[in-house]
Amino acid sequence: MRKSITLLLCVAAAGFLSACGKSDPAGDGQKKLTIAVIPKGTTHEFWLSVKAGAERGGAECGCEVVWVGPEKEDDRNQQIDIVNNMVIKGVDGIVLAPLDKHALVAPVAKAKAAGIPVVVIDSALEGEDYISFVATDNFKGGQLGGKRCAELLGGKGKAIMLRYQENSASTENREAGWMDEIKKHPDVQVLSEEQRAGATKESAQTAAENLLDRFTKDGALACDVIFCPNESSAYGMLMALRNKRFAGKVKYVGFDASKALITGLYRDEIHGLVLQDPEKMGYLGVKTMFAHLHKKPVDKRVDTGVKLITKEDLSRGETKALVPQLDEWLKDAK
């Protein structure tokens, strides 16, 4: 099965890379650079925004952007195969959002050994075999979520966190940031912080429903606030809260933006969202790689920003800049 997946990836990559060797738009006879952008997954709204940013960066630089990644965010083997195939095809650079901070170390080292530089985006990678890390300050994002939870509680109450999945460095840092902030409030009791949502919205909803059942007695939820650290876990929890008829009755803070989450915020089912800038992340990932390939100095760490929004922020220009689809989503939410 894995061999067939690898073969399909090679065929797909060959089509993407057919533009290699063409002159650049300036017509100076130089080879048109090809940069592979490999996300953790390809279905969540977050990654579609990263893709838009990467393509904008590629268009500005006059380079070919190859966008290819696993469908699900738990398919480590497929992401490893994709990285290895990009090395075989001889792309000029790779922009990678590692699914697993350990499992992708060897493929990145292999790329480096082959003379193909790697820029890491979104989620950290162990080791030093990459040229730059372009991402959100995820620990700070978690702290913002924790601060909002404590604020909603008035500094006193019971809290739950539903984690994402193991070895995802970005979400692990958010979870650590949330715990760091919550510990500053001794009257906030954490009822549960060990459960994981898994990689999909479906697994997240199942995990969330099980977690809510655990703390439900006589139809009441023995919890005052909930935090989830990424789009899929936040969506799964929102669906579970609706199914259990707790939506809007318990304070809830999520992470990332999607139509469902923005709708939940507008309808007072969600009481805060920590927002990244995925479009900027994709854009700066490609621009950083392009600069490196032209032998220009690049920063080892590029912070793409993080911000917490509430319902009141939905009408503000800075929120619309972070969420280009905001007006369209709100139209359907009303």
VENRAMO-V958360 format. One record per residue. N is the residue number from 1. SS is DSSP state (~ for helix, > for strand, _ for the rest). PSI is psi in radians with two decimals (999 if undefined). D_FIRST is the distance of its C-alpha to the first C-alpha in Angstrom with 2 decimals. Layout:
((N & SS & PSI & D_FIRST) (N & SS & PSI & D_FIRST))
This chain:
((1 & _ & -0.80 & 0.00) (2 & ~ & -0.64 & 3.78) (3 & ~ & -0.69 & 5.40) (4 & ~ & -0.67 & 5.21) (5 & ~ & -0.78 & 6.38) (6 & ~ & -0.74 & 8.71) (7 & ~ & -0.78 & 9.95) (8 & ~ & -0.70 & 10.81) (9 & ~ & -0.70 & 12.52) (10 & ~ & -0.76 & 14.42) (11 & ~ & -0.79 & 15.64) (12 & ~ & -0.76 & 16.74) (13 & ~ & -0.62 & 18.40) (14 & ~ & -0.69 & 20.19) (15 & ~ & -0.73 & 21.85) (16 & ~ & -0.65 & 22.92) (17 & ~ & 0.14 & 24.32) (18 & ~ & -0.34 & 26.29) (19 & ~ & -0.17 & 29.37) (20 & _ & 2.47 & 29.47) (21 & _ & -0.19 & 32.71) (22 & _ & 2.74 & 34.80) (23 & > & 2.68 & 38.11) (24 & _ & 2.91 & 38.47) (25 & _ & -0.43 & 40.46) (26 & _ & -0.23 & 43.57) (27 & _ & 0.47 & 43.67) (28 & _ & 0.17 & 44.45) (29 & _ & -0.01 & 42.10) (30 & _ & 2.65 & 39.72) (31 & > & 2.35 & 35.97) (32 & _ & 2.15 & 34.35) (33 & _ & 2.54 & 32.25) (34 & > & 2.13 & 28.63) (35 & > & 2.11 & 27.54) (36 & > & 2.26 & 24.01) (37 & > & 2.04 & 24.21) (38 & > & 1.78 & 21.20) (39 & _ & 3.04 & 21.89) (40 & _ & -0.60 & 20.50) (41 & _ & 3.08 & 19.58) (42 & _ & 0.12 & 20.63) (43 & _ & -0.57 & 22.09) (44 & _ & 2.64 & 25.09) (45 & ~ & -0.63 & 28.47) (46 & ~ & -0.81 & 28.82) (47 & ~ & -0.50 & 26.06) (48 & ~ & -0.61 & 27.50) (49 & ~ & -0.69 & 30.77) (50 & ~ & -0.75 & 29.27) (51 & ~ & -0.78 & 27.85) (52 & ~ & -0.74 & 31.33) (53 & ~ & -0.72 & 32.95) (54 & ~ & -0.73 & 30.65) (55 & ~ & -0.61 & 31.32) (56 & ~ & -0.75 & 35.02) (57 & ~ & -0.72 & 35.06) (58 & ~ & -0.70 & 33.34) (59 & ~ & -0.71 & 35.87) (60 & ~ & -0.62 & 38.75) (61 & ~ & -0.25 & 37.61) (62 & _ & 0.56 & 36.80) (63 & _ & 2.83 & 33.30) (64 & > & 2.17 & 29.95) (65 & > & 2.12 & 27.78) (66 & > & 2.00 & 24.01) (67 & > & 1.95 & 22.70) (68 & _ & 2.28 & 18.96) (69 & _ & 2.97 & 17.38) (70 & _ & 2.66 & 14.92) (71 & _ & -0.78 & 15.97) (72 & _ & 2.59 & 16.51) (73 & _ & 0.27 & 18.56) (74 & _ & 0.17 & 16.71) (75 & _ & 1.33 & 13.35) (76 & ~ & -0.74 & 14.51) (77 & ~ & -0.68 & 11.36) (78 & ~ & -0.72 & 10.97) (79 & ~ & -0.68 & 14.71) (80 & ~ & -0.80 & 14.71) (81 & ~ & -0.71 & 12.36) (82 & ~ & -0.81 & 14.80) (83 & ~ & -0.83 & 17.78) (84 & ~ & -0.67 & 16.75) (85 & ~ & -0.61 & 16.20) (86 & ~ & -0.59 & 19.59) (87 & ~ & -0.78 & 21.12) (88 & ~ & -0.70 & 19.92) (89 & ~ & -0.26 & 21.32) (90 & _ & 0.69 & 24.52) (91 & _ & 2.84 & 25.38) (92 & _ & -0.51 & 28.78) (93 & > & 2.78 & 27.91) (94 & > & 2.29 & 25.38) (95 & > & 2.05 & 26.39) (96 & > & 2.33 & 24.05) (97 & _ & 1.72 & 24.15) (98 & _ & 2.26 & 22.37) (99 & _ & -0.58 & 20.40) (100 & _ & 2.18 & 21.40) (101 & _ & -0.30 & 24.60) (102 & _ & -0.84 & 23.43) (103 & _ & -0.45 & 19.72) (104 & _ & 0.03 & 20.45) (105 & ~ & -0.84 & 23.40) (106 & ~ & -0.81 & 21.75) (107 & ~ & -0.66 & 20.01) (108 & ~ & -0.68 & 23.41) (109 & ~ & -0.66 & 25.25) (110 & ~ & -0.71 & 23.17) (111 & ~ & -0.78 & 24.10) (112 & ~ & -0.76 & 27.70) (113 & ~ & -0.51 & 27.80) (114 & _ & 0.05 & 26.72) (115 & _ & 0.32 & 29.61) (116 & _ & 1.91 & 27.69) (117 & > & 2.69 & 29.39) (118 & > & 2.28 & 27.76) (119 & > & 2.23 & 29.53) (120 & > & 2.33 & 28.27) (121 & > & 2.79 & 28.94) (122 & _ & -0.99 & 29.12) (123 & _ & 2.32 & 27.96) (124 & _ & 2.77 & 29.17) (125 & _ & 2.44 & 27.36) (126 & _ & 2.72 & 28.66) (127 & _ & -3.00 & 30.34) (128 & _ & 0.37 & 32.20) (129 & _ & 0.42 & 29.84) (130 & _ & 2.78 & 30.21) (131 & _ & -0.43 & 33.30) (132 & > & 2.66 & 33.89) (133 & > & 1.95 & 32.84) (134 & > & 1.90 & 33.54) (135 & > & 2.99 & 33.46) (136 & _ & 2.64 & 35.45) (137 & _ & 1.59 & 37.60) (138 & ~ & -0.57 & 35.49) (139 & ~ & -0.77 & 37.90) (140 & ~ & -0.70 & 40.69) (141 & ~ & -0.74 & 38.73) (142 & ~ & -0.70 & 38.37) (143 & ~ & -0.72 & 42.08) (144 & ~ & -0.72 & 42.96) (145 & ~ & -0.74 & 41.10) (146 & ~ & -0.70 & 42.93) (147 & ~ & -0.73 & 46.22) (148 & ~ & -0.71 & 45.83) (149 & ~ & -0.82 & 45.02) (150 & ~ & -0.67 & 48.13) (151 & ~ & -0.76 & 50.19) (152 & ~ & -0.53 & 49.21) (153 & ~ & -0.19 & 50.26) (154 & _ & 0.48 & 53.50) (155 & _ & 0.09 & 52.44) (156 & _ & 2.25 & 52.31) (157 & > & -2.93 & 49.83) (158 & > & 2.34 & 46.53) (159 & > & 2.67 & 43.15) (160 & > & 2.44 & 39.44) (161 & > & 2.28 & 36.48) (162 & > & 1.95 & 32.91) (163 & > & 2.97 & 30.67) (164 & _ & -1.81 & 27.34) (165 & _ & 2.77 & 24.63) (166 & _ & 2.51 & 24.85) (167 & _ & 0.20 & 24.74) (168 & _ & 1.79 & 25.21) (169 & ~ & -0.68 & 28.31) (170 & ~ & -0.88 & 29.80) (171 & ~ & -0.55 & 29.98) (172 & ~ & -0.67 & 30.99) (173 & ~ & -0.64 & 33.89) (174 & ~ & -0.76 & 34.86) (175 & ~ & -0.71 & 34.90) (176 & ~ & -0.69 & 37.01) (177 & ~ & -0.70 & 39.32) (178 & ~ & -0.82 & 39.82) (179 & ~ & -0.70 & 40.70) (180 & ~ & -0.76 & 43.01) (181 & ~ & -0.75 & 44.93) (182 & ~ & -0.60 & 45.14) (183 & _ & -0.31 & 46.63) (184 & _ & -0.12 & 49.51) (185 & _ & 1.54 & 50.52) (186 & _ & -0.32 & 51.59) (187 & _ & 0.09 & 52.34) (188 & > & 2.06 & 48.75) (189 & > & 2.19 & 46.95) (190 & > & 1.93 & 43.14) (191 & > & -0.63 & 42.15) (192 & > & 2.35 & 38.41) (193 & _ & 0.22 & 36.22) (194 & _ & -0.23 & 33.46) (195 & _ & 2.56 & 31.21) (196 & > & 2.50 & 28.02) (197 & _ & -0.49 & 26.78) (198 & _ & 3.13 & 23.07) (199 & _ & -0.32 & 21.21) (200 & _ & 2.86 & 21.78) (201 & ~ & -0.61 & 25.03) (202 & ~ & -0.82 & 24.21) (203 & ~ & -0.59 & 23.69) (204 & ~ & -0.73 & 26.78) (205 & ~ & -0.74 & 28.87) (206 & ~ & -0.80 & 28.09) (207 & ~ & -0.70 & 28.93) (208 & ~ & -0.75 & 32.02) (209 & ~ & -0.72 & 33.26) (210 & ~ & -0.69 & 32.97) (211 & ~ & -0.75 & 34.85) (212 & ~ & -0.69 & 37.54) (213 & ~ & -0.67 & 38.00) (214 & ~ & -0.55 & 38.62) (215 & _ & 0.40 & 41.53) (216 & > & 2.28 & 42.97) (217 & > & 2.22 & 46.12) (218 & _ & 0.68 & 48.37) (219 & _ & 0.04 & 46.59) (220 & > & 2.53 & 47.16) (221 & > & 2.13 & 44.75) (222 & _ & 0.88 & 46.01) (223 & _ & 2.54 & 44.69) (224 & _ & -0.45 & 46.31) (225 & > & 2.58 & 43.65) (226 & > & 2.50 & 39.84) (227 & > & 2.39 & 37.75) (228 & > & 2.45 & 34.10) (229 & _ & 0.11 & 32.69) (230 & _ & 3.09 & 30.34) (231 & ~ & -0.85 & 29.75) (232 & ~ & -0.71 & 27.18) (233 & ~ & -0.67 & 29.07) (234 & ~ & -0.70 & 32.32) (235 & ~ & -0.81 & 31.18) (236 & ~ & -0.72 & 29.95) (237 & ~ & -0.71 & 33.30) (238 & ~ & -0.79 & 35.27) (239 & ~ & -0.70 & 33.72) (240 & ~ & -0.75 & 34.38) (241 & ~ & -0.69 & 37.95) (242 & ~ & -0.80 & 38.55) (243 & ~ & -0.60 & 37.26) (244 & _ & 0.02 & 39.45) (245 & _ & 0.58 & 42.38) (246 & _ & -0.11 & 42.72) (247 & > & 2.21 & 41.95) (248 & _ & -0.27 & 45.05) (249 & _ & -0.30 & 46.59) (250 & > & 2.48 & 44.87) (251 & > & 2.48 & 44.71) (252 & > & 2.27 & 41.24) (253 & > & 2.26 & 40.03) (254 & > & -2.98 & 36.61) (255 & > & 2.33 & 34.87) (256 & _ & 2.94 & 33.83) (257 & _ & 2.40 & 34.73) (258 & _ & 2.97 & 33.24) (259 & ~ & -0.78 & 35.07) (260 & ~ & -0.73 & 34.78) (261 & ~ & -0.70 & 35.99) (262 & ~ & -0.69 & 38.83) (263 & ~ & -0.75 & 39.87) (264 & ~ & -0.68 & 39.95) (265 & ~ & -0.77 & 42.11) (266 & ~ & -0.61 & 44.44) (267 & _ & 0.20 & 44.85) (268 & _ & 0.46 & 45.69) (269 & _ & -0.40 & 42.61) (270 & _ & 2.45 & 41.48) (271 & _ & 0.26 & 44.18) (272 & _ & 2.43 & 42.64) (273 & > & 2.26 & 39.54) (274 & > & 2.10 & 38.76) (275 & > & 2.34 & 37.73) (276 & _ & -3.00 & 36.00) (277 & _ & 1.35 & 36.19) (278 & ~ & -0.59 & 32.60) (279 & ~ & -0.76 & 33.90) (280 & ~ & -0.64 & 36.01) (281 & ~ & -0.82 & 33.16) (282 & ~ & -0.72 & 31.02) (283 & ~ & -0.89 & 34.20) (284 & ~ & -0.46 & 35.40) (285 & ~ & -0.82 & 32.02) (286 & ~ & -0.75 & 32.08) (287 & ~ & -0.65 & 35.84) (288 & ~ & -0.74 & 35.66) (289 & ~ & -0.76 & 33.09) (290 & ~ & -0.77 & 35.24) (291 & ~ & -0.77 & 38.33) (292 & ~ & -0.74 & 36.77) (293 & ~ & -0.38 & 35.67) (294 & _ & 0.34 & 39.32) (295 & _ & 0.53 & 40.47) (296 & _ & 2.57 & 42.01) (297 & _ & 2.46 & 42.15) (298 & _ & 2.66 & 39.84) (299 & _ & 2.48 & 40.12) (300 & _ & -0.51 & 37.79) (301 & > & 2.18 & 37.70) (302 & > & 2.04 & 38.07) (303 & > & 2.13 & 38.81) (304 & _ & 0.05 & 37.94) (305 & _ & 2.72 & 40.05) (306 & _ & 2.55 & 39.86) (307 & > & 2.45 & 42.21) (308 & > & 2.34 & 42.83) (309 & > & 2.68 & 44.04) (310 & _ & 3.14 & 45.80) (311 & ~ & -0.65 & 46.74) (312 & ~ & -0.39 & 49.85) (313 & ~ & -0.17 & 47.82) (314 & ~ & -0.38 & 46.10) (315 & ~ & 0.02 & 49.08) (316 & _ & 2.54 & 49.24) (317 & ~ & -0.66 & 48.35) (318 & ~ & -0.53 & 46.38) (319 & ~ & -0.71 & 43.99) (320 & ~ & -0.52 & 43.56) (321 & ~ & -0.60 & 42.78) (322 & ~ & -0.52 & 39.90) (323 & _ & 1.52 & 38.65) (324 & _ & -0.49 & 39.18) (325 & _ & 0.14 & 38.25) (326 & ~ & -0.86 & 40.76) (327 & ~ & -0.72 & 43.43) (328 & ~ & -0.78 & 41.04) (329 & ~ & -0.73 & 39.48) (330 & ~ & -0.55 & 42.96) (331 & ~ & -0.72 & 44.23) (332 & ~ & -0.45 & 41.82) (333 & ~ & -0.46 & 42.54) (334 & _ & 999 & 46.28))
